[in-house]
Amino acid sequence: MIEEIIINIQHELSESLSENQMKQLLASLRRHLSVLNAQASIDSESQMSNWLPLFISAKRVEGCSEKSLRYYESTIRNMLEKINKPERKITTEDLRLYLDNYQRRGTVSKVTLDNVRRILSSFFSWLEDEDYIIKSPVRRIHKVKTGKTVKETYSDESLELMRDHCDNLRDLAMIDLLSSTGIRVGELVKLNRSDVDFENRECIVFGKGNKQRKVYFDARTKIHLQRYLKERPDENDALFVSLLKPFERLQISGVEIRLRKIGRELSFHKVHPHKFRRTLATMAIDKGMPIEQVQQLLGHQSIDTTLQYAMVNQNNVKESHRKYIA
C-alpha cells in the first residue's frame, strides 16, 4: 500500500523534479514511511490477543464446563505473558523452555506439567486448524512421562467403620450414596430430591460439561436416604443440605470438611470424596464388570481414564495367573 503511494507521487512529480531531486524525495519517503510499515506490523500482531478469547468460546461451544474454561484460560494466558511473543512467533524451543522453568519454579508434579502441555497443545492445534498459524509448535513436545503410583482405596472394613461413626442420617446417606454410585462430589452436591428414583434405585446426575447419566444405588442407600429426607424439616429442593438453619444446599467444601473430620476421628489416612469413586471402580473391575460398563457408570469420556482410576487387586491377578497360565 505504501509503495503504491510512493509510485503515484513519483508519477505526479516526474515532470517537476530533476532526476537527482526525485531520488532524494523517494529515499526520504521510504525512510519516513517505513515507520508506518513497522507500526502496521505491530498492529497486526496485537490482533492476535483476540485468539485466546476465540479459543475459549470454541471450547465453551464444545461443552466444556466453566471451571475447565477458567483453567484453560489461566494456563494459556500465563504462558503468553511469560514468553511475551505473538502466538505465531512462538517456537517449540520457547515452549520447552517455558515448561522447564514452570517445572523448576516449585513442587510441580509430572501430571500437572503434562496437563499444562496438553492444554497448550489443544490451543496451538486449534490455531493451526483455524489457519491462524501454519504449524503447532507443540507437535514435537512429547507426553511427559508421569510414572504410575498405586492409589489407595477404602477397604470394606473402613467403609463400615465410617458408617458406624456417623452421628446423623445425612452423613450416613451421603457416604452410602458416594460408595454405591461412585459419583463425583460435584455431582453429589448438584443433586435434587426430584433426581432420585427410589422405586428403581437410580438417579440422574449432571457430570462434566453438563452431560447427564444414570447411576444406581443399593438397598441400604435407599433406606438411609429415605430416612434422612423424612426427618428433614426444610423444603429445600437440594438432596443434601447443611445440618443447621437455614438448611442451605451442601457445597463441595462442606462434604470434604465433613469426611476429613470423620477420617481424623477414626485415624484414617486421607479420607476424601474422590476415594469412594476409585474404590467403586476397583471393586467393579475386580468382580468382573466389563471395563466399558465401568466407564459408562463413572461418566468417563475416555476408557484410559477409567483404567487409571481402577487399581486391580493383586490377589485377583495371582488367581488369574494360576487359572490361565500356571
Sequence and secondary structure as in RCSB ss.txt:
>XXXX:A:sequence
MIEEIIINIQHELSESLSENQMKQLLASLRRHLSVLNAQASIDSESQMSNWLPLFISAKRVEGCSEKSLRYYEST
IRNMLEKINKPERKITTEDLRLYLDNYQRRGTVSKVTLDNVRRILSSFFSWLEDEDYIIKSPVRRIHKVKTGKTV
KETYSDESLELMRDHCDNLRDLAMIDLLSSTGIRVGELVKLNRSDVDFENRECIVFGKGNKQRKVYFDARTKIHL
QRYLKERPDENDALFVSLLKPFERLQISGVEIRLRKIGRELSFHKVHPHKFRRTLATMAIDKGMPIEQVQQLLGH
QSIDTTLQYAMVNQNNVKESHRKYIA
>XXXX:A:secstr
 HHHHHHHHHHHHTTTS HHHHHHHHHHHHHHHHHHHHHHHHHHHHGGGGHHHHHHHHHHHTT  HHHHHHHHHH
HHHHHHHH S GGG  HHHHHHHHHHHHHHTT  HHHHHHHHHHHHHHHHHHHHTTSSSS TTTTS         
     HHHHHHHHHH SSHHHHHHHHHHHHH   HHHHHH BGGGEETTTTEEEEE GGG EEEEE  HHHHHHH
HHHHHH     SBSSB SSTT  B  HHHHHHHHHHHHHHHT S   HHHHHHHHHHHHHHTT  HHHHHHHHT 
SSHHHHHHH    HHHHHHHHHHHT 
